[in-house]
Amino acid sequence: MHHEASVLVRDSLSRLGEIDREVLTLFFFEAFRRDEVAHILGIASNAVSARLLRATNRLASELKRSHADWCHVSTPPLLKRS
């Protein structure tokens, strides 16, 4: 089931815009901290937080839209990582 969920997330992620994919990939898949993501992207740390919030909301909406038959997805909470 974990593999199936991973495939669904990656499929939905591929449907997002480049900015959303970039910030989500750096933070979640490559496990950079917010300050590191900010440095990589050349933006302020608070801008990373705003982008993460928007991108996770868009990803949740895409998951709901594309895969509603597979699972119920709630909007992800703001992340606790620094």
C-alpha positions, 0 to 999 in steps of 0.5 A: 500500500505504501508503494501505491500511495507513493505512485499516486503522490508522484503522479499528482506532483507531476501535474503541479507547476514547476515552482510547486514541484521544486519546493516540495521536492527539495523539502520532502524528497531531498530533505533540505531544511527551509533555510537550505531551500531558501538558499538554493532558490535564492528566496527568503525563508518565509517565502519558502514557508508560504510556497510550501503551504500553497504547494501542499494545498495544491498537491492535496487538491490534485490528489483529491481530484485525480485519485478520489476513488482511491483515498480520502485526502485532507489538506496537509497540516503546516509542517513541523520541520525547520 
